């Protein structure tokens, strides 16, 4: 089977289990998840969906999210969209499903959509589309740094530097474009206002007695400028006559929000950005081990909730200021704790063939920093192993934080990858060899502590009795078990095996 046929087969297997094409209101994807808007949540067959070999787990949020893994989700999504578009729509089904879905969606939003969570989700929606470019440019930057250090290809390294730096030089424009789109404005107007921040000519402007610097305020300034532009644009749309709207609205939007950006937002956002960088440096230099312990230990719950993407603006700000983010290598240790915990689960439950197969299939992605398959397929359903995995991440983060406190910074030139996949993006202030060794040491600590904590404290005796069972043997013995006539009463039901 060709790759295209395989991806289409995965999409075709998923579609009927989520209620068919008529139940789909929207289709999107992030790095690892297929995100579906559903009209009627009750039509989804969760257990059958989780049983598909290609599905690593499901997450319910404002959308129904199916974890397929990096690479796979980007190829399956277009096939899924094509199947939805091709499917015939039964008469009246859309209206009926819409009515049911509207009630379910309203109830779910009332329960889960707190203002803070909605705000974080919007911020994530702005930055997630930028991750592929950040990864590509970050890897090229790392390759270029390696070539410069080795003295190889001196005629090529300037070109590689331009390729790697071009996107970061204009990232504010892309942030402004996505922000306006997310908040309901005209995307190109958001990009136009944000472009002011990176325009070289702002160096001629003085604010509060200081000349501005191109790029001052960075992505935070771009975000604020675009949000302001959206509000100005909406104000104009409500008040400007339609005959003049095409001329007046864009002009006033760019002019008003542009002036506020130059004479206020750039300075304020610049101070905030500088404060973020200074605080990160201070925190790790003065409380590196403790800070790393907390960050590494708490990151898995953020991943579980899907809120880890809200950290992207902080990472991006640090990369703009320092050339790398010192937080990402610490947070990546959470995945190491997860891997160690999963290996302990594999050894602790030798009879549970179903769960062991899940661990074996999800471990390669775990080593590469994709933790969702192990979270939703292994540790979270078991309960205590999720906590012990967090302990492994905490010790790994504390290890890297300790070296940062001692003056050996470890950072990443881009965001997105984790685990072993982060090695090409690593940078620091004490040479590449030292940086790689510290990061590798943190991974080893995370693996070992996550494994030990899970193996010795991750299971109670009752959990072992419940989960360490052979599902195939239980199923095979069920037909020959004594019937009710043999004992005069119905037999006791067999305990259900763990569902991976």
N, C-alpha and C positions, 0 to 999 in steps of 0.2 A: 504494500500500500504506500502510495506517495505521501509526502508530508502534507500537501494540500488536502488529499483525501482523508488523512488521519485527523486533521484539524476540523474538517467538515463533519466527520463522524462523531467527534467529541461534542460539537455544537448540536448535532442532530440528536444525540443521546440526552443532552441537557434540556432541550426545548420542551418536550412533552412533560418532563418532570417539574417544570415551573409553570404549568398550566397552559402551555401552547402559545402560539404567536398572539392570539387575541388577548392574552393576559399580560403582555409586555407593553409598558408605556414608555420606557426609555432604556437605552443600552449604552454603557460606558465601561471603561476599565482603567485601573491604575497599574502599579508595578506588578502586582500578583493576583488581583481580584477582578472578576467579571461582575460589574455592578448593574443590577437590573431594577428598574422601576416596575412594580407589580400593581395591577388593578385589583386583584383579589388574592390576598395572601393565603387564604384557606385552600387554594388549588395546588399549592406547592407540596410535593411529596418529599419531605426532608430526608427521610431514611434512605429511600431509593436513590436520591441524589448523592448523599454521602457515600453510598456504596459503589458509585462509579469509580473505576480505577484512576481516572484523570482528575477527580475532585479530591482535594486535600482537606477541605473543610468548608463550612458556610458561616457567615457572620450576618446578623440582622442589625440594621441601623436605619437611616432614612431610606436606604436602598437595600435590596437583598443581594448580598455579596458572596460570590462563589470563588473560593481560593483555588486557582489553577496553577500558580507558580509563575516566576519570571520567564519571559520568552514565550511560553505556551499561551498565556492570556492574550498577548498582543496578536497572535496568529489565529486564535479561536474566535475572538470578538468580531472581526469582519465576516467570518463565516456565519456566526450566530445572527448578525444583523441581516445578512443576505437571506437566511432562512426565514426570519421574521417578515422581511419584506415580500418574500415569495409566497408565503402561506395565505390561502384564501381565508377571508374573514366571514364567519357565519353571520346571518342576518340578526340584528339586534344584540349580538353578543357584546359588542363594545359598550353599548349603553348599560346593559345589565351589569357587566363587570365593573364599569366605572362607578355605578351607584354603590355596589358592595365594597369596592376598593376604597372609595372616598371615606366611607365610615370607618373602615379598619385603619386607614392612613391617619385620619384625624385622631382616633384613639391612641395610636402608637406615638404620634407626634406630641400629644398632650402629656404622655407619660415620660418620653425620653428626650424631647427636644428642648432642653433648657437653653436660655439665651447664651450662656457661656459655651456650651457644646456646639451650638449652631455657629457661633462666631469662629471657633477653632476649625470647624469643618469648612467654612468659607475660606479661611486663610490657607488651609491645606489645598483646596481646589484651585487656588491661585498659583501655588508653587509646584504642585505635583507634575503638571505638564512640562515643567522646565527640567525635570530630573534627567531625561535622556541626554540633553545637551550638556548638563553639568557633568554627567559621568564621562561622556565622550571627550569633552575638553579637559577634564581632570586627568584622564589616563594619558592623553597626549602631552599634557604638562609634565606628568611624572616621567614619561619616556624622554621628553626633551631634557629634563634635569639630569637624568641618568647619562644621556649622551654628552652633555656639557661637562659633567664630572669626570667622565672617561676620556674627554678630549676627542671624541669621535664625530665625524661628519660636521665639521664647523661651518660648512657652507649651507647645511640644511637646517641647523638648529634655529637660526633667526626666523625661517619660514614656519617651523613648528611652533615657535613662541607666538607668532602672529595668529596661527590657527587656534591655539589653545586659549589665547587671551581675548580674541575678538568678541566672543559671546559674553564673557564676564564684563567687558568694557561697556556693553550695551544691555546688560541684564535688566537694568532699571526700566528700559523701554518695554521689554516683554512683561515685566511685572505690572507695569501700568496698563498695558493692553488687557491682560488677564483679569486684573482687578476691576476695570470698568465692565468687562463682560460678566463677571461674577455678580456685581452689584446692580446690574440692569441698565448700564449706560451704553454709549457707543464705544466699542473697544478701541477704535483708532484714535478717538479723542483722548482716552486715557493714556494711550501710548505717546501721543503728541505732547501732553503735559509732562509726563514722566521724562521725556527726552530732554527737557530743559535741564534736568539735574546733571546729565552727562555732557551737556554742551560746553565746549571749551570757553566760549565767550562769557560765561558767568564769572570767570576770574576777574573781570573788569568791574563787577558789581560789589559794592561795600554794604554790609549789613551789620549794625551795631558796632561800627568802627572797624570791622574786619572784612577783608576781601574773601569772597566765597571761593571754594575750590571745586573744580569739576568733579562730579561724583559725590559731593558732600551730602550726607544723609542716606545715600545708597538705596537699597531696596525698601527700607522703611519709609524714606522720603517719597519714593515712587508710589508706594502703596497709599500713603496719605494724600498725595497729590491727585491720584486717580479717583479715590473716594470723593474728594472735594469736587472734582470735575463732574462726577456723576450727579451729585446733588445740585450743582449749578445748572447742568444740562436739564435735569428734570424740572427745576424751577422755571427755566426758560420755556420748556415745552408747554407748561401750563399757562403761560402768560403771553407769549409772543404770538401774534396772528399767523395763521398757516401760510399766508402769502409771503411772509418775511422770515419764516422759520428756518429755511435752508441757508439763509445768509446770516441772520442774527444769532441763532442759537449756537452754532459751532464757534463763531467769533467770540461771543461773550464767554462761552465755556473755557476756551483756551486762554483768553485774556485775563479773566478774573482769577481762575485757579492758577494760572501761570504767575501772576503777580504775587498772590498769597504764597505760592511755593518758593519763589525767589526771596521774598522779604520776610518769610516766617518759617515755612516748613523745612527748608533746607538746613537752616541753622538749628532748629529744634531737633529734627531727626538726626542731624549730625552729632549733636550732643548725646542723644539717646544711644545711637550706634556706638559712639566712643565709650559710653558708660557700660554697654553690654560687653565690649571687648575688655575694658579695664576690670570689670567685675569677674569675668571668666578667668582672667589672669590671676587676679588677687585670690580668688577662691581656690584655684588649684595650687598656687604657690604657697599659700598659708594653711590650707586644710585639704591638701591634695588627696591623701589616703581616705579620709572620712568622706570628702565630697565624692570621690570616685566610688566608694562603697555604696553610698546612697543612690547615685545616678545609675550605676550598674544594676543595683538591686531593684529599682523601681521602674526600669524601662520596659520589662516584659508586660506588666499590666497596661502600660500605655499602648504597646503593640496590640495586645488583646482587644483593647477598646478602639483601636484605629486612630488614636489621638497623637501618635508619635509623629505624624506628618506636620503637626502644628509647630514642631521644632525647626522646620526647614528655614524659616526666616532668620532664626538665630544663627544656624549654621552658615547660611549665606552671608550674613553680616560679618561673621568672623573671617570667612574666606576673603571677603572684600578687603578687610582691614589688615589681616596678618598673612594672607596667602594660604591658610589652612584653618580648619576648625579643630580645636583640641578636645571638643566634647564627643565627636563621633567615635573615635577609637575606644573611649570609655564606655559609651552606650553599646558599642558592638559586643562587649563582653557578656551582655545579657544572652546573646545567642550562644556563646560558649557554654554558659551554665545550662542552657536548654539541651545542648548536644550531650553534655555529660550526664544529665538526668535521664535522657532517652536511652543512653547505653546501659545505665543502671536498671532501668525498667526492663530492657531486653533480657538481662541476666537474671533479674529477680522473678520474672514470670515465665519460666521455661515451657510451661504447658500451654500457654495462651498463644497459639499459632497465629491467630488473626492479628493480635496486637503486635506481635514480633514482626510480622510482615509489614505492618504500617511503619514501625520504627525503621526497618531496613530500607523501605522505599523513601522515607522522608529525611533520613540522615544526610545523604549527599547535598540536598538543598540546605540543610541545617549548617553543614560545614561551610557553605558559601554565604551564610548569613541570612537565609530566608527562613525565619523561625515559625511562620504561621502553620505550616503542616504539622510540625511537632507540637505546637501549642494546642491546636484544635483537635489533632488526631491522637495525641498521647497524654501529655502532662495535665492539661486542663480537665479532661473528663475524669482523670484519676484523682484530682484534687491536691493531695499533699505533694506529689512530685512537681507540681507547678510552683509551689512555695520553695521547695529545695532547689529547683532550677534558678529561682530568683537569688537564692543564697550564693550559688555558684557565680552568677553574674556580678553580684556585689563584691565578692572577693577578687574576681578578675578586674573589675573597675577600680577597686582599691589598690591593686598592684600597679596599674598604670598611673593612677593618681599619685601614688607615692613617688614614682620616678619624676613626675612633673614637679612635685614639691621639692625634689632634690635638684631640679634644674635641667632635666632631660625631657623636653616637651615632645609629645607624640601627637601629630595632627594628620588630618586628611585634606587633600587639596580639592576634593569634591564630595558630594553626598550621593547616597543611593546604595552602593554596595556595602557589605559588611562581611564578617568572618574572613575566610581566606581571600575572598574577592577584593578585600580592602588593601591588600599588600601593594598592588601597583599604584595606589593613590596616597601612600603614606609619605609624610614629610615631617621634619623636625628641626631643632636647632643644634644638634650634636652629630650630624652626619647620618647618611642613609643606613649604614650598618647598625648603628646603635638604635636608631628608630625601629628598624625591622625586628631587632632582637627583643626590645621591650614589648612591642606589640605581640610578638610570638609568645613571649613569657606570660603575658596576660591571658592569651587564649589557653595556654596549658593550665594555668591556675584555674581558670573558669571551668575547663573540662574536668579537672581532677576534683575540685570542690563540689561541683554539681553532681558528679558521679558518686562521691563518697556520701554527701548529704542525702542523696536519694536512696542509695543502697542501704544505708544504716538507719535513716530516720524517715524515709519517704513512704513506708508502708507499715500499717498496723497488722497484727495477726489476722484480724477480721478481713482486712483488704486482701491479704494473701489468699485466704480461703475463698473469697468471693471472685477474685480476678484470675488466680492461677489455675484455670481450668482449661481442658481441651474441648473447644467448641465442637469440633468434628466428632469426637468420641461421644459427647453428650447427645448430639443429634442422631448418631448411629444407634445408640442404645435405647432411644425413646420408643421405637416401635415394638421392642420385645419386653418392655417393662411389664410387670404384673398389672393386670387390669383390676377394675373395681371389685369383680366377683371374688378375687383371691383373698382380699382382706376385709371385704364387707363395707369398704368406704373408698372414696376417690383417692388416688395416690397423691402424695405431696408433689407439687410442681418442682421441676428441676430449676436450680438457680440459673438465671440468664448469664451467659458469658459477657465479658466486657466488650462494649462496642467501640472499636477504634475509630 
